[in-house]
C-alpha cells in the first residue's frame, strides 16, 4: 500500500520534471564525462540526419552562367562617368549579379510570353525588395533594354553620402519607368507600395531580392504569398543571405523542418522554449562562410566550438552548406504550399568560392485564365 502511495505521488512529479526538460538528468549531470558523451552523441546524430535529408533532395540546378546582356549592361553602368564608386563594383558581386540577372530576365520573358497569349493579361514588372544601392535592379533594367518597368524598394533614401545606381536619364515617352520607393519590408503590402505595381495585377509582377539579410527574406516571402500582394505576383527570384541572423520566430516554415526531424522543442529548467537544432544551423552556416580554416576562426570567433573540435573544419563547413540547403528548401516548400506557385526550384547561381550564400529560389506561377 505504501509503495502504491509513493508511486502515485512521486511518478507524476517525475514525469512532469522529465517533460519540463527531458534531457536534464543527463545534460546537467554532475559528471562532466556524462555531459560530454551526451553532447557528442547529439552532434553526431544531427550530422547524420542532415546527411540523410540532403541526400534525398533533388540535385541542385546550376544557374551560374553569366547572362551576356547583363554582363554588357553591368559594364556600361560601372564605366559610366556618373556611376558611384562603391563596394558593389567588386568582382565577386559582379559575378553574382551577372548570373542572377539572367534568372530574372528569363522569368520576365516567360511571363511576358504567357501574357501575349492572353489579351487581358497584365504586363511584367520587376520589384526589387531591399534594393539598397540598386546595382542589381539597375542591371536588370538595362539588360531588359528598359522595356520592363522596375521598382527599387528599400528603406534608405539617397543622399550625397549614400549614392545609388538609379538611372537619371529615363525617357518617359519611349522607355518604361524606373521607380524608387522608400519603405520598410514589413510594409511591403501597403497601398503606397502597391500603387506603382497596379498595371502588373494579375500575375505580371516578378519579385527579386539579392542578399536580403536574415529574416527579411522570410518577411518578404510571406508577403508575396498573402493578399493583396499575391494578386500581383507571377514569379520570384530570391537570393537570401545571413541565415545565421535569422531568428527561429522569423523563419517561415518551421513545420517543414520539424517534419524532417529537426527543430523539436522542449521546455528548459527556467520554462523557456529551447531549439538546439535551429541555433546549430546558424552556427554551421556561419562557419561555412569562411573559405578555409584560419587562425582567427579557431582562436577567436569559434575558440570554444565543440562542433569544430569534434568534426573538424571541412566536415563542419560541409554541414553548414547542407544546413543552408535545408533552410532554402523549406522556403521553397512554403512558396509551393502557401503561394500557389507551380514551379519552384532551388538553384546554385555561383560557385561557393565566390560567396557561401550561393543559393537562390526561383518560383513561377502560371497565369490563371
C-alpha positions as CSV (number, residue, x, y, z in Angstrom):
1,X,0.0,0.0,0.0
2,X,2.8,2.4,0.9
3,X,4.5,1.6,-2.3
4,X,1.4,2.4,-4.3
5,X,1.0,5.7,-2.5
6,X,4.6,6.6,-3.2
7,X,4.2,5.7,-6.9
8,X,1.0,7.7,-7.2
9,X,2.6,10.8,-5.6
10,X,6.1,10.6,-7.0
11,X,5.6,9.4,-10.5
12,X,3.5,12.4,-11.7
13,X,6.2,14.7,-10.3
14,X,8.9,12.8,-12.0
15,X,7.1,12.8,-15.4
16,X,6.4,16.5,-15.1
17,X,10.1,17.0,-14.5
18,X,11.1,15.0,-17.5
19,X,8.6,16.9,-19.7
20,X,9.9,20.2,-18.3
21,X,13.4,19.3,-19.6
22,X,13.6,15.8,-20.9
23,X,17.4,15.6,-21.0
24,X,18.2,17.5,-17.9
25,X,19.2,14.4,-15.9
26,X,22.0,13.7,-18.4
27,X,22.8,17.1,-19.8
28,X,23.1,18.6,-16.3
29,X,24.7,15.6,-14.7
30,X,27.4,16.3,-12.1
31,X,29.8,14.2,-14.0
32,X,31.5,16.1,-16.8
33,X,32.2,12.9,-18.9
34,X,28.4,12.1,-18.9
35,X,27.5,15.5,-20.2
36,X,30.3,15.3,-22.8
37,X,29.0,12.0,-24.1
38,X,25.5,13.4,-24.5
39,X,26.8,16.4,-26.3
40,X,28.9,14.4,-28.7
41,X,26.1,11.9,-29.5
42,X,23.7,14.8,-30.1
43,X,26.2,16.4,-32.6
44,X,26.8,13.1,-34.5
45,X,23.0,12.4,-34.6
46,X,22.3,15.8,-36.0
47,X,25.0,15.4,-38.7
48,X,23.7,12.0,-39.7
49,X,20.1,13.3,-40.0
50,X,21.3,16.3,-42.1
51,X,23.3,13.9,-44.4
52,X,20.2,11.7,-45.0
53,X,17.8,14.6,-45.6
54,X,20.1,16.4,-48.1
55,X,20.8,13.2,-49.9
56,X,17.1,12.8,-50.6
57,X,16.8,16.3,-52.2
58,X,16.9,16.7,-56.0
59,X,20.2,17.7,-57.5
60,X,20.8,21.5,-57.4
61,X,20.1,23.2,-60.7
62,X,23.2,25.1,-62.0
63,X,22.3,28.7,-62.9
64,X,25.8,30.1,-62.6
65,X,26.4,31.0,-66.3
66,X,26.7,34.8,-66.8
67,X,23.9,36.4,-68.8
68,X,25.5,38.2,-71.8
69,X,23.1,41.2,-71.8
70,X,23.6,41.5,-68.1
71,X,27.4,41.5,-68.5
72,X,27.1,44.3,-71.1
73,X,24.7,46.3,-69.0
74,X,26.8,46.0,-65.8
75,X,30.0,47.1,-67.6
76,X,28.2,50.1,-69.0
77,X,26.8,51.1,-65.6
78,X,30.1,50.8,-63.8
79,X,32.1,52.6,-66.5
80,X,29.6,55.5,-66.7
81,X,31.0,58.8,-65.6
82,X,28.2,59.4,-63.1
83,X,28.3,55.9,-61.6
84,X,29.1,55.9,-57.8
85,X,32.2,54.1,-56.7
86,X,31.1,51.6,-54.1
87,X,32.0,48.1,-52.8
88,X,29.3,46.7,-55.0
89,X,31.6,47.0,-58.0
90,X,33.9,44.3,-56.7
91,X,34.4,41.2,-58.9
92,X,32.6,38.7,-56.6
93,X,29.5,40.9,-56.6
94,X,29.6,41.3,-60.4
95,X,29.8,37.5,-60.9
96,X,26.6,37.1,-58.7
97,X,24.7,39.9,-60.5
98,X,25.6,38.6,-64.0
99,X,24.0,35.2,-63.3
100,X,21.1,36.3,-61.1
101,X,20.1,38.9,-63.7
102,X,19.9,36.1,-66.2
103,X,17.5,34.2,-64.0
104,X,15.3,37.3,-63.6
105,X,15.3,38.1,-67.4
106,X,14.3,34.5,-68.1
107,X,11.3,34.8,-65.7
108,X,10.3,38.1,-67.1
109,X,10.4,36.8,-70.7
110,X,8.3,33.7,-69.7
111,X,5.7,35.8,-68.0
112,X,5.6,38.2,-71.0
113,X,5.2,35.4,-73.5
114,X,2.3,33.9,-71.5
115,X,0.7,37.4,-71.4
116,X,1.0,37.7,-75.2
117,X,-1.4,34.7,-75.5
118,X,-4.0,36.4,-73.3
119,X,-5.1,39.9,-74.3
120,X,-6.4,40.7,-70.9
121,X,-3.2,39.6,-69.1
122,X,-1.1,42.1,-67.1
123,X,2.3,43.3,-68.3
124,X,5.5,42.2,-66.5
125,X,7.1,44.5,-63.8
126,X,10.2,43.9,-61.7
127,X,10.1,44.7,-57.9
128,X,13.5,44.5,-56.1
129,X,12.8,44.2,-52.4
130,X,15.7,45.5,-50.3
131,X,17.3,47.1,-53.3
132,X,19.9,49.0,-51.4
133,X,22.2,50.9,-53.8
134,X,20.3,49.1,-56.6
135,X,23.1,47.9,-58.8
136,X,21.2,44.6,-59.2
137,X,18.0,46.4,-60.0
138,X,19.7,48.8,-62.5
139,X,21.4,45.9,-64.2
140,X,18.1,44.0,-64.7
141,X,16.5,47.2,-66.0
142,X,19.3,47.8,-68.6
143,X,19.5,44.1,-69.5
144,X,15.8,44.2,-70.4
145,X,16.6,47.3,-72.5
146,X,14.4,49.5,-70.4
147,X,11.3,47.8,-71.9
148,X,10.1,46.5,-68.5
149,X,9.3,48.8,-65.6
150,X,11.4,48.3,-62.5
151,X,10.8,49.4,-58.9
152,X,13.6,49.6,-56.3
153,X,12.2,49.2,-52.8
154,X,14.4,50.0,-49.8
155,X,14.2,51.7,-46.5
156,X,17.0,54.1,-47.3
157,X,16.8,57.4,-49.2
158,X,19.5,58.6,-51.4
159,X,21.8,61.5,-50.2
160,X,25.2,62.8,-51.1
161,X,26.9,60.4,-48.7
162,X,24.9,57.4,-49.9
163,X,24.7,57.4,-53.7
164,X,22.6,54.9,-55.6
165,X,22.8,53.4,-59.1
166,X,19.4,54.6,-60.1
167,X,19.3,56.0,-63.7
168,X,18.7,59.7,-64.1
169,X,18.1,59.7,-67.9
170,X,14.9,57.7,-68.3
171,X,12.9,58.9,-71.3
172,X,9.3,58.8,-70.1
173,X,8.0,58.8,-73.7
174,X,10.0,55.8,-75.1
175,X,11.1,53.9,-72.1
176,X,9.4,52.1,-69.2
177,X,9.6,53.8,-65.8
178,X,12.2,53.2,-63.1
179,X,10.8,54.0,-59.7
180,X,12.5,54.3,-56.3
181,X,10.2,53.5,-53.3
182,X,11.3,54.2,-49.7
183,X,9.7,51.9,-47.1
184,X,10.2,49.0,-44.7
185,X,9.9,45.4,-45.8
186,X,7.2,45.0,-43.1
187,X,5.0,47.4,-45.1
188,X,5.5,45.7,-48.4
189,X,1.8,45.4,-49.0
190,X,0.8,49.0,-48.2
191,X,-1.3,50.9,-50.6
192,X,1.7,53.3,-51.3
193,X,3.8,50.3,-52.4
194,X,1.0,48.7,-54.5
195,X,0.1,51.9,-56.5
196,X,3.2,51.7,-58.8
197,X,2.5,48.0,-59.3
198,X,-1.1,48.4,-60.4
199,X,-0.6,47.5,-64.1
200,X,1.1,44.2,-63.0
201,X,-2.0,43.0,-61.2
202,X,-3.0,39.5,-62.3
203,X,0.4,37.9,-62.3
204,X,2.8,40.3,-64.0
205,X,5.0,41.1,-61.0
206,X,8.4,39.5,-60.7
207,X,9.7,40.0,-57.2
208,X,13.5,39.8,-56.8
209,X,15.9,40.0,-53.9
210,X,19.7,39.8,-53.7
211,X,21.2,39.1,-50.3
212,X,18.2,40.3,-48.3
213,X,19.6,39.9,-44.8
214,X,18.3,37.3,-42.3
215,X,14.6,37.2,-41.5
216,X,13.8,39.9,-44.0
217,X,13.8,37.2,-46.7
218,X,11.1,35.4,-44.8
219,X,9.0,38.5,-44.3
220,X,9.1,39.3,-48.0
221,X,8.4,35.7,-49.0
222,X,5.3,35.6,-46.7
223,X,4.1,38.9,-48.0
224,X,4.3,37.6,-51.6
225,X,2.0,34.7,-50.6
226,X,-0.6,36.9,-48.9
227,X,-3.2,39.2,-50.4
228,X,-3.1,41.9,-51.6
229,X,0.4,41.3,-53.0
230,X,-0.3,37.8,-54.1
231,X,-2.8,39.2,-56.6
232,X,0.2,40.8,-58.4
233,X,2.9,38.2,-58.2
234,X,3.7,35.9,-61.1
235,X,7.3,35.0,-60.4
236,X,10.1,35.4,-57.9
237,X,13.9,35.2,-57.8
238,X,15.1,35.3,-54.1
239,X,18.8,35.1,-53.1
240,X,18.9,35.1,-49.3
241,X,21.9,35.7,-47.1
242,X,23.0,35.9,-43.5
243,X,21.0,32.9,-42.4
244,X,22.8,32.9,-39.1
245,X,21.0,36.2,-38.3
246,X,17.5,34.7,-38.8
247,X,15.7,34.0,-35.6
248,X,13.5,30.9,-35.2
249,X,10.4,33.1,-34.9
250,X,11.2,34.8,-38.2
251,X,11.7,31.7,-40.3
252,X,8.7,31.0,-42.4
253,X,8.5,27.2,-42.4
254,X,9.4,25.6,-39.0
255,X,6.7,22.9,-39.5
256,X,8.7,21.7,-42.6
257,X,11.9,21.4,-40.6
258,X,10.1,19.5,-37.9
259,X,8.7,17.1,-40.5
260,X,12.3,16.3,-41.3
261,X,13.1,15.6,-37.7
262,X,14.7,18.9,-36.8
263,X,13.9,21.8,-34.5
264,X,11.8,19.8,-32.0
265,X,11.4,22.0,-28.9
266,X,11.3,21.3,-25.2
267,X,11.0,23.4,-22.1
268,X,14.2,24.3,-20.2
269,X,14.6,24.4,-16.4
270,X,13.5,28.0,-16.4
271,X,10.5,27.5,-18.6
272,X,12.0,28.8,-21.8
273,X,11.4,27.1,-25.1
274,X,14.7,25.6,-26.4
275,X,15.5,24.6,-30.0
276,X,19.1,23.5,-30.3
277,X,18.9,22.5,-33.9
278,X,17.9,25.9,-35.3
279,X,20.7,27.6,-33.3
280,X,23.2,25.0,-34.5
281,X,22.1,25.5,-38.1
282,X,23.0,29.2,-37.8
283,X,26.4,28.4,-36.3
284,X,27.2,25.8,-39.0
285,X,26.2,28.2,-41.8
286,X,28.3,31.0,-40.3
287,X,31.4,28.7,-40.2
288,X,30.8,27.6,-43.8
289,X,31.1,31.2,-44.9
290,X,34.8,31.1,-44.2
291,X,36.8,30.0,-47.3
292,X,39.2,28.0,-45.2
293,X,40.3,27.2,-41.7
294,X,42.1,30.2,-40.3
295,X,43.8,31.2,-37.0
296,X,41.1,33.8,-36.3
297,X,38.4,31.2,-36.8
298,X,39.9,28.8,-34.3
299,X,41.4,31.2,-31.8
300,X,38.8,33.9,-31.6
301,X,35.4,33.5,-33.2
302,X,34.8,29.8,-32.5
303,X,37.5,29.1,-30.0
304,X,35.2,27.0,-27.8
305,X,33.2,25.4,-30.6
306,X,32.6,21.8,-29.8
307,X,31.4,21.3,-33.4
308,X,34.8,22.3,-34.8
309,X,36.7,20.3,-32.2
310,X,34.7,17.2,-32.8
311,X,34.1,17.3,-36.6
312,X,37.0,19.4,-37.9
313,X,36.6,22.4,-40.2
314,X,36.0,20.6,-43.5
315,X,33.2,18.5,-42.1
316,X,31.6,21.4,-40.2
317,X,31.7,23.6,-43.3
318,X,30.1,20.8,-45.4
319,X,27.3,20.6,-42.8
320,X,26.9,24.4,-43.0
321,X,26.3,24.2,-46.7
322,X,23.7,21.4,-46.1
323,X,22.0,23.5,-43.4
324,X,21.7,26.3,-45.9
325,X,20.2,24.0,-48.4
326,X,17.6,22.7,-45.9
327,X,16.5,26.2,-45.0
328,X,16.1,27.2,-48.6
329,X,14.1,24.0,-49.4
330,X,11.8,25.0,-46.5
331,X,11.3,28.4,-48.1
332,X,10.7,26.8,-51.5
333,X,8.1,24.5,-49.9
334,X,6.4,27.5,-48.3
335,X,6.0,29.1,-51.8
336,X,4.5,25.9,-53.2
337,X,2.1,25.4,-50.4
338,X,1.0,28.9,-49.5
339,X,1.9,30.9,-52.6
340,X,0.3,28.7,-55.2
341,X,3.5,28.6,-57.2
342,X,3.6,25.8,-59.7
343,X,7.3,25.7,-60.5
344,X,9.8,26.3,-57.6
345,X,13.4,25.4,-57.7
346,X,16.5,25.9,-55.6
347,X,19.4,26.8,-57.8
348,X,23.1,27.5,-57.4
349,X,23.8,30.8,-59.1
350,X,27.6,31.0,-58.4
351,X,30.4,28.9,-57.0
352,X,30.8,28.7,-53.2
353,X,34.3,30.3,-53.7
354,X,32.5,33.5,-54.7
355,X,30.1,33.5,-51.8
356,X,28.9,31.0,-49.3
357,X,25.4,32.3,-49.8
358,X,25.2,31.0,-53.4
359,X,21.7,29.5,-53.5
360,X,18.6,31.2,-54.9
361,X,14.9,30.3,-55.0
362,X,13.3,30.6,-58.4
363,X,9.5,30.4,-58.4
364,X,6.9,30.8,-61.1
365,X,3.1,30.8,-61.1
366,X,1.1,30.0,-64.2
367,X,-1.3,32.7,-65.4
368,X,-4.9,32.0,-64.5
369,X,-7.1,32.4,-67.5
